[in-house]
Amino acid sequence: MDSITLKAHAKLNLSLEVVGKRPDGYHNIVSLMQGIGLCDVVKIKKCPENGTKYNLPHCTINGHVVYLCTDENTIPTDMNNLALKGMAVLAESSETIFPGADIIVEIEKRLPVAAGIAGGSGNAAAAMLGLNALAGYPLSLRELMSLGSKTGADVPFSIFMNAAANRDSLRGLKGLDEAKFAAWTSGIGDEVEGSDEEARYVIVANPGIGVSTADAYRAIDSIGYSGVSEQGSRKLFVNDLEKYTLGSYPAAAELKRLMQETLSADEILMSGSGPTIAAYYRDKNKADKDAEILTRALASKPDHRMWLTVAGAQVKEKEER
């Protein structure tokens, strides 16, 4: 195999409880995460032997040059990029993970950046799954997830869910049968338990701003969080980080208020640290009608973006509105 193309799906949090701060400064959470139909596209390919050196940003990992090609100018192109960081973590674990060639990583960005939907973590997941595939699948799904926790808190779930979403392209992956589109996560996100939580139609809206996840978690200590046991309540449609983000980012608060006032969704909740807001439906016709209503309501807000998609099931992409 000389190349592999994978969809790097985003996620939504149907619940996010912060249950305590750890001695190392990180926070323990309990969260139900679901993959959604929105995705970036990541292609990993070997450079041709003795090929021309590309005029692209690049770095050296495990003695091999890795080139990064992307259509998005707001994401880092050095080792701060989560896709490259994830590949470096794999290289640290195995001297043979690189398939005897330099590598090109192509990322087609379709998702908003710093939006609380794990777009960067999805890129890391796809890059790690893809590099493992090019190397002949030396690492299992759970081994990749364990290494993913060294890359970012959402990466273990992103690997788990994106393995399920790209099942047909990853048939050689050991442990693939375990992968699902939804999971309860705990610890800092490194403990992942697959879930059969029902699929929902979902309207995803973003106000066109970014939110720092680190800032949100720093603030939650003074604002307060659930305070439940380390196991969490496992209630759905609660998000402790809303207290910070909706209080600090008026555009996010206004978007949620608009959606609550104009839509007939079953539930409306911010995802992750935000500012993305999601409206959930069991009834597809109701979701379709509300998508048209929100499209009109956001017509005068050019910075806002919205999509109608599916969460927690075999995903089908929907056009951005």
N, C-alpha and C positions, 0 to 999 in steps of 0.2 A: 504494500500500500504506500503510495507516494503522497497522497493528500486525502483530507477528510473535511467535509463541511457539516457543521452542526448548528442547529438553532439554539441560541442562548436565551431561554425564556426567563421572563421576570417572575416575581412572586408578589403575593399580597399576604398580609397578616390578618386573619380573621379574628385573632385575639393576640394581645401582647401585654403580658403582666411582668413588671419588673419586681422580682421577689427578694432582692437583696444585693448588697455590694460586697464584693470579694476582697480579701486581703491584698490581692494584686492590683486593685483599683478597677477591675472590670465588674460588670453586673451580671447576675444570674437572671434569666428570664424563663417564662413558660409561654410558648406561643404556638398557635396552629397556623402553619404556613401552607399556602396552595400555589402551585404554578398557574400561570395564566397564558392566554394565547399570544400576548405581546412578546416580541423577542428581537434581539439583535441576531446577526448571522456571523459566525466565526469560522474561518477556513484556516487550517493548518496544513502547510505543504513543505516538502523538501525542496531546497534549492537545487537546480540542475548542477551536476558535477562539473567543476571548472566553469560554472556560469558567471555571467557578468555580475559584478557587485552592484547592488541596487542603491539608488539615491533615495534611501528611506531612513528614518530613525532606526537605530539598532543598538543592541547591547550584546555582551558576551555572557553566555550561560554554559557552564560545564565545558568550556573550550570551544563552543559553537556559537557562531554569530546568529542572532535572532533579529530579523527585520520586522518592524511593525508598520502595517499599512492600514490607515483608517480614514474615513470621510468626515470624522468629527474632530474639530479643532479645540474642543474644550476638555478632552480627556488627556491625561499624561501619556507621553510616549517613551518615558524612561522606566526605571524599575519601580516607580510608584504606580505604574499601571498594574491592576490586579491580575490581568491575564499573564503578563510577563512574570509577576511575582509568583503566581501559582506554578508556572513552568520551572522557575528557579527552585522552589520547594521540592518539586519532583526530582530535579537534578541532584539536589543535596541528598536525597534518599537513595538514589541509584545512579551509578556511573554509566549505566547502559540505557537509560531512559531516552536519550537522544539517538535517533536512528542513523548515526554515521553520516550526517549531513547538516549543513546549515539549514535554518528554518525561516519561512515567511509566515507571519500571523496577519491575516486580513480580518479586520473587524468592521462590519457594516452596522453603524449605529442607527437604530430606529427608536430607542428608548430615551426618555429624558434623563439627565445626569443629576445625581444627588437628590433623588426623588422618593426614596423610601421603598423602592420596589426591587432592589438588589440587581440593578443593571450591570454594575461592575462585577459583582459576585458571579452573575451568570456568565459573563465573559471569562472569568477565571475558571469556572466550572467547565465550560466548553473547551478552553485551552488545555486544561489538565486531562479531560476525557479524550481529547483529540490526540495529544502527544502520547498518551498511554496506548492509544490504538495504533499509531504509527510505529510504536516500539514493539508491537505484537502482544499487547495486553499483559505485561508482567505484573501489574498491580490489580487487585480486586476492587470492586465498588467501595467496600468499607475501608480498605487501605487508602484509597484516594480521598475518601471523606475525612479520615483521620489526618491526612496531610493537609487537606483543605482548611482545617481549623487553624493552621499556622499562617494562612493567607488572609482570612477574614471570617468574622462570626457567622455570616450568612452563606459562606462557601460550602460547608458540609451539606446543608439542605439543597443548595443550588446544584451540587453534583448529583445528589440522590434524585431530585426531581428532573433534572435535564437528562439524566441517564434514561429515565422512563420516557421522556418526550422524544428522545432520539433513539429509541430502542432498535429500530430497523437498521440503523447505521453502526450499532455497537454490539453486534451479536456475539463477538468474542470476549466480551467483558465478564469476568467471573463475578457472580453475585447479582447479575443484572435482573434476575427474576424478582428480587426483593424491591427494586425501585418502584416508587409510586409518585403520583402527582401531588399528594398532600402528606403532611407529617406534623406530629407534635414535636417541637424542639424545646430543649431545656439546657441547663448549664449556661454557657455563653452563646449557645447555638450549636455546640459541638455534639450534643446528644440528640439523635434523630430517631424517632419511632414512627414508622409508616402508618398512615391513617386512610380509611376508606370514606372519609368525610364526603358528603354528597356534592356533586357539581352544582354550580350556580352560574347564571348569566350575570355579568357585571359591567357597569359603566365606570370607567376609570378616567378621572379628570385631574389635570395638573395645572397649577396657576403660573407656570413658567419661571419659578424661582427654585433655588437650591437650599437645602437645609443640612447643616453639619450634624451627622449622627453623634459625633463625639461631644459636641456642644449640648445636644439634647440629653445625653446620659449624664453629663456633668451637672446640668441644671436639675435633673430629676431628684437628686439627693436633697436639695433644699426645698423643692416643690412638694415632694412626697410621692410615694408609690403605694402599690396595693397593700403591702405589709402582711400578705397571707403567708402560708407555709411555703417552704422551698418547693413543694409540689404544685403550687398555684391552685386556683379554683377551677381552672380549665373551663371557665365560662367563655362563650363566644361573644364577639362584638364589644370587647372592651380593649382600650389601648391607653396604657398609662402615659405614653409620651405625648398624647394629645394635649395634656396640661401645659407642656412647654411650648410646643410648636404653634398651637392655635393662639396661645397668649403672646407669642413673640413675633409671629408672622401674620399681619392682618390679611394678606392676600389669601392665605390658607384658611383662616377663619371665615372670611367672606365667601370663599368657594363652598365650604361645607354648609354654611347658612343658606346659600342660594340653592344647593342641592336638596337640603331638607325642606325648603319652602316650595320647591317647584316639582319635585319628583315623588312618585308613589312607591318607592323602593321598600323592600322588606326591612333592610338595614342599611345604614350609611356610616362608614368608619374610615378614619385616616389609616394609611398603611405605614408600618414601621415608624421611622422618625419624621415621616412626611416629606414634602407637603402634599403628596398625592392622596386624593380622596376617592373612595370606591363605594358605589351603590350596588347592592346585591339583590338578586331576584331569583325566584323559582319559576316564574312565569315569563316565557320568552316574549310573548306579545306585549306584555307590560314593559319589559325592558326595551323593546324596539320603539314603542311610543315615547317612552321617557328619553331615549337617546335623541329623538327628533326635538323634543322640548328643550333639552339642554343645549343642543346645537344652536337653536335660535337664541337662547338666553346668553350664550357665550359669543355670539356673532360680533359684538362690539368690543371683545377682549382678545385682541390678536395674539397676546402672549400665552393664552390658555390653550391647552390641547386636551382632546378627549377621544376615547375609544369605546366601542362596544365589543366585548369579548366573552370568553368563558373561563371560569376558574375551577381548578381541581378535577379536570377530566381530560380526555384526549383532546388536545386543543386545536381549534381552527382559528386562523388569523382573521381579523376583521379590519376593514379599512379605517384609517384615521378620519375623523370628521372635522 
